[in-house]
Amino acid sequence: MAILTRQWSIDSNVNNKISITTKQLPEIASNQVLIKVHAVSLNYRDKLEIENFDPAKIRHPYALASDMAGEIIAIGSGVTQFAIGDKVINSFFNEWFDGNFHGKIDHTIGTFGSSKVDGVLSEYIVVAVDCLVKAPKNLSYIESSTLTCAAVTAWEALIEQGHLKAGDTVVIQGTGGVAVFALQFALAHGANCIMISSDDGKLDQLKKLGNFQRINRSITPEWHLEVSKLTDNYGANHILELVSGSNLNRSVSAVSFHGNIYLIGVLEGFETSINIHPLLFKKPKLHGIGVGSRQTLQNVVTAIETLDLKPWIDHVYAFDEVPIAFEHLKHGAVGKIVISVSK
Ligand SMILES: NC(=O)c1ccc[n+]([C@@H]2O[C@H](COP(=O)([O-])OP(=O)(O)OC[C@H]3O[C@@H](n4cnc5c(N)ncnc54)[C@H](OP(=O)(O)O)[C@@H]3O)[C@@H](O)[C@H]2O)c1
C-alpha cells in the first residue's frame, strides 16, 4: 500500500529553510508500524536545527521535529506489543532504550528530526516499535505530544539523575517547555521552587500550578544573590541550567554544598568559561543531560497518569501555520507550542 504524506521539511531550496514536501512512505517492515500523526510539539532544539542547517554538510530535505502523538493504523507482521488503534508517543532517540547509553565517543546518537533520522512533523510516519510508548490515558493527543523532549529532560534531570526529595530547593530558569515541566514535577515531589523569568506576567500565569518563589531576571540579573537570600544563604539543591554561557557561573554561585547542576540549555550558546573555585569546596555534581531514554519516557507517562498532571500548553497551531508557530517559539512561549496535524 503506497502512502503519501505531507511533511514540514528542512530544505535549502526555500527562503526560510522550511517548507511542506510530499513524500511516499516506505512499506512497513516486520518490526514497524504506520502511525497517523495527530499532534506534534515544537522545541527550542527544532529552531536550532533550522538555524544551524548547513546544506553542504547535511543530508536534506528531512522532516522536522522530534515529538509526536498519533494512532497506529497498520502494524508489521512481527509486532506483538502494540495493536491497531493504540495511541502512542515516540522516544527522542531511535537507539537509546534503557539505562545508560554506551557507544564510541565520536558516535552521535540518532534523534528524530535531525539529518540522521527523519522527524515527525508529518501526516503519517513509519517507525520501529522499539521507539514507541503508549500515550498517557489521561491526556489528549495534543497534550501527549508534549512529553518526548521537554518532559523527559526535566524528569531525567530532577528525578533519574538528581533523586529529588521533598523539601529540596529547585531553581528553574525561564518559563519554556523544559522549565514548566520541571516546575510541575518538582512541586509534585514537595520541593520548594524558585522560578527565574524575564516576565512577571508569565510567572503570574503559572501560579495556577502551585506556590513557588520568583525572581525577575530583567530586574535582578544577578539572580544568584537573590537565591542566596531566599535560601538563608544555603543555596539551592538543584539548578536546571537552561541558559549556559556566563549564566553558568551564577548557577555555580547559587548551588548548595553537594547540590546538583543540570547542564541542559544553550540559550546563550554552547561555550563558556567557569570559575572552578566554588566547585572545589561546595562539591556539587554537574550532570550533563541529553533528554532521556525510552524507559525515562515510560516513567514520565506513569507519573503523569498517577499524578494526573496536565502539560502546560501556550498555543495550538494548525499544520499550515508552522512558520507562525516557530515565530512564537522564537519570542518565548510559556510551556509548550503544539501543531495539530490531523484535521
Ligand atoms: N540537553 C537537553 O537534553 C535539552 C533538552 C531540551 C531542551 N534543551 C535546551 O534547553 C533550553 C530550553 O529549551 P526549551 O525547549 O524549554 O525552550 P523554550 O520553550 O523556547 O523556552 C525558552 C525560555 O527560556 C527563557 N530564556 C530565553 N533566553 C534566555 C536567557 N538568555 N536567559 C535566561 N532565560 C532565557 C525565556 O523564558 P522567560 O521569558 O520566562 O525568561 C524563554 O521563554 C534550550 O537551550 C534547549 O536547546 C536541552
The ligand as an ORCA input file, in Angstrom:
! r2SCAN-3c Opt
* xyz 0 1
  N      20.110     18.954     26.959
  C      18.886     18.534     26.728
  O      18.555     17.357     26.874
  C      17.839     19.535     26.324
  C      16.505     19.128     26.187
  C      15.547     20.108     25.923
  C      15.933     21.440     25.765
  N      17.238     21.768     25.867
  C      17.672     23.176     25.781
  O      17.119     23.854     26.887
  C      16.805     25.205     26.551
  C      15.332     25.463     26.794
  O      14.600     24.646     25.902
  P      13.009     24.770     25.792
  O      12.591     23.909     24.635
  O      12.390     24.587     27.119
  O      12.925     26.317     25.350
  P      11.687     27.284     25.218
  O      10.421     26.544     25.450
  O      11.872     28.009     23.929
  O      11.901     28.293     26.462
  C      12.824     29.303     26.460
  C      12.574     30.252     27.645
  O      13.796     30.497     28.325
  C      13.866     31.842     28.770
  N      15.059     32.474     28.194
  C      15.311     32.743     26.902
  N      16.508     33.308     26.753
  C      17.031     33.401     27.998
  C      18.245     33.917     28.520
  N      19.182     34.453     27.723
  N      18.456     33.862     29.856
  C      17.520     33.314     30.662
  N      16.353     32.793     30.226
  C      16.118     32.857     28.907
  C      12.580     32.535     28.332
  O      11.676     32.499     29.437
  P      11.291     33.841     30.237
  O      10.777     34.803     29.229
  O      10.289     33.389     31.237
  O      12.556     34.345     30.901
  C      12.105     31.631     27.204
  O      10.711     31.658     27.042
  C      17.236     25.355     25.078
  O      18.557     25.843     25.028
  C      17.199     23.928     24.546
  O      18.038     23.754     23.437
  C      18.199     20.843     26.136
*
